Amino acid sequence: MDNEQNEQTMSTEKEKSVLHETISFIIYIGVVFLLTYLVIHYVGQRTQVSGSSMEATLSDGDNLIVDKISYRFHDPERFDIIVFPYKYEKDTYYIKRIIGLPGETVQIDEAGTIYIDGAELKESYGREVILNPGEADEPIKLGEDEYFVLGDNRNASSDSRDPSVGKIPGEDIVGRAWVRIYPFDKMGFIRHQ
């Protein structure tokens, strides 16, 4: 009789152990999904570069993690590479470099020189001389929370010079390009300044 009771006790303990492990596994999976959701929506987001507008800094097919939290603590800065939605196409995002900051006046002359508040901007991100200043051939005054952006491949970029993109409201900025995760041979943090 004692043997039978011992076997029943062992069987009950095994069942409890399996049940405990199953519940623990379900909780673990739930926590992983919750953390993934929180990271994707509030901390970082994976995005893929499409096109050559940011060459040679970023290339077509590059996979990036966008930092979505930094701008909660400080404002975007000149030369930051940002991601924002394209207002005329759902689920389409642009990635460009900030050139003009809120309150500034941006203009590009016929020689392709960029001026901020009448002073020439010293920068080395553009690959070539700007051939088409677009809307910036006339001074563009940025509002209190507006940014002027350009692609690094200036003559192959749809950016703030184009009225379909225009000035970027700060509230539309998704985040700052943070790290390239693919291709593996180019993996690393994105240089902004």
Buried (B, 14 or more C-beta within 10 A) or exposed (E): EEEEEEEEEEEEEEEEEEEEEEEEEEEEEEEEEEEEEEBEEEBBBEBEBEBBBBBEBBBEEBBBBBBBEBBEEEEBEBBBBBBBBBBEEEEEBBBBBBBBBBEBBBBBEEEBEBBBEEEEBEBEBBBEEBEEBBBBEEEBEBEEBBBBBBBBBBBBBBBBBEEEBBBBBBEBBBBBBBBBBEEEEEEEEBEBE
